[in-house]
Amino acid sequence: PTAAYAYIFKVEVTKGSMMSQSFTMPVTLTEAAIPAVSIASDSGQRLLNGGIKINAQDQLVVHGACSVISSRAEGEEMKLTWRFSPDLKTKSPTVDPWLVFPNESILGGTTKREALVVAAGSGNFSAAKYTVELRCEDISK
């Protein structure tokens, strides 16, 4: 770990007689497992920009996976957290308006997979556009 003594990377650009410009960035190293996170959906119609178009009353199924190259952070020690932006409409502020199903066929390895489902006819979609985020966290610390 280099938190106390960061590496300093500096890039300097020059062109002809113009004044040079530079940028400096401190970089620290960590021993935490850095996950590879993927998210995909078979629901709706795929758009050219990579988005998915569904009708407001359709079911949405999104698959997420988190993988680490570390024997220390195995599937049981990774936490996946789903989020919609803007938030989905919900009947209870303390209950998520979706269900999450773990893919138990690969538990115990260095990959954790889940499927998020927003039920058809749930009335949870009130905005025109949403972003689905999946956060993967190593909780073995």
N, C-alpha and C positions, 0 to 999 in steps of 0.2 A: 504493500500500500504506500502511496506517495502523497497522502492528504496534506501532510505538514510541509512537504517539499515538492511542489508541482513541477512537472516538466514545462518549459516555456517554448512553444513553437511560434516562429515568426516567419511570415511570408512578406517579401518585398518585391514590388513590381515596378519596373522602369521601362520607358519607351522613348528612344531618341533623346531629344533635349528637354522633354517634359519632366516635371518634378516627380520623384519616385513616391509611391504610396506603400504603406506597410500595415500589416495587421498582426497582432500578437494574441495568442490563445493559451491560457494555462490548461494543462491536462494532468489529471490524476488517475492512478490505476487503482483497481479494486480487486478483491479476491472473490467477490460474489459471482455466482453463476449468471451469465447474461443469456436470457432465453431467446429462442427464435419463436415468434408468435405468428400464427396464420389464422385467417378468418375467411370463410366462404359460405355461399348460399346457393341452393338449387331452386329457391322460390322465385316466383315472378319472372320478369323479362329482363335479361342482361342489357344494359345500355352501353354505348360506345365508350363512355368515360369510366366504365367499370362498376357503375352503380347498378342497383336492382330496382325495377319498377314493379310495385304491386298495387292492387286495389285496396282501399282502406279496410274492407271487410275480409280480405284474404288471410290465410295462415302464413306466418313468416317463420321459416326455420333457418337458423344460422349455425354453422359448425365452426368451432374454434379449437385450436391446438396450441400447446406450449411445449417446447422441447428445450432441453439443456444438455450440454456436453459436460456432464459432471456426475460422478457416482455419489456425490454428497447431497445433491438436490434431486431426489427422486420424486415420482408422481405424487406421492402422498404429502410431500413437503412443498408443493407448488399450489398457489391459490390463484384461481381464475376469477376475475371480476368483470361483469358485463355492465355496460352503461349505454344509454341512448341520449343523444343530444339533438333537439331538445328532449326533455323527459317525456315519456309516454303518459297519456292520460290514465289515471288509476282511480279505483274506488276507495282505496285505503293508502294513505301516505307512508305506512310502515310495511306494506307488502308490495313486492315487485310485480308488475303486470305481465310477467312472463314466467315460464317454467324452464328449469335447466336440468338436463339429463346427462349424467356422466357416461362416457363410453368406457364401460368396465372391462372391455376385452383387452385393454393394454395397461391396466393398473399395475403399479409396482416397477415400472421402467422409468426412463428419463423423459417420458412424454405423457402429458395429461390432455385428454380431449373431452369436450362437452358439446352438447347441442342446446341451443336456446330456442324456445318455441313461444311465439305469441299466437294464441288461438284465433282461429277464424271467427269472425263475428264478435270479437271481444270489445270493439269500440275504442280500443286504446290508441289508434292512430288518428290524431286530430290535426297535425301539421302537414304541410305539403312535402317536406323533406326532412329526413333523419340521418344521423350518423350513428353507426353502431361501433362501440369501442370495446376492445377486449384487453384487459390488463393481466399480465402474468407476473406473479411475485414469488420469490424464493422465501419461504417462511421457515427454513431450517436453521436460521441464525439463532 
